[in-house]
């Protein structure tokens, strides 16, 4: 029993190593959003395709919808885009695109080339809407419920897996 | 004399260049007192894109945007607290370099002091127990002889 006492520092060290080791597998870029489970900020900005029209987020009330923040200058947006094109084709859930701090011409060209999965595209030219949504790394994807509450936020490009297991699973649950 | 003059000229050029550069690099509030407040707050907030830098120290677009936002809000007469709340509402406590004292961060704030207190307590008990053992068990004759032998060997 006396010998075990000398093993105590080793045990403490072991616990510390375990915690530090776990820390290595955390993603420091994944910052928990304070907006999850809060009402989605309401916005009203120009439509990307028709500048004379406005897109109002209120239009989506009563529906479960996905808000995808993207820009033509964003490399990672290109990676995730085919997944949204496919999802848009399936028509399970309306996806609204928020074009963030972009040139209108570039954005339209991008959609023409890569496909447009969005039921509507809002043009956030100065990033004001993005700021209200706490956007800090494009692309970002939000799931918003029928009451207009943000239920999930994904920072960075979605993958086929995260789209299925997190986003779509939640969408189906919310659609009831 | 000529050399000294050349040195001075070079020095003045060297000093002047960064000044010109600084003026071009960033937008600033006209009022220097306000600008000082803006930057003071910006240094308290984390740049989420380059996480080991503050909003004040970073040149990323994200930091520039948020600095502009801070400047704009302060120009409108918002207090430091109001601006900080605006940021926390959107980006969470993570944007603060100094986390607030809340139930979830209590361990962070008092943990080190608690560990220090536990350490001090263990040390205190240990020393006390050792003192008691030293006082109550006198040196046996055999130990005494051994000690003397060791000392004589020297």
Interface residues (C-beta under 8 A of the other chain):
Chain A: X28 X29 X31 X32 X33 X34 X35 X127 X131 X132 X133 X134 X136 X137
Chain B: X48 X49 X51 X62 X65 X66 X69 X88 X89 X90 X91 X92 X93 X94
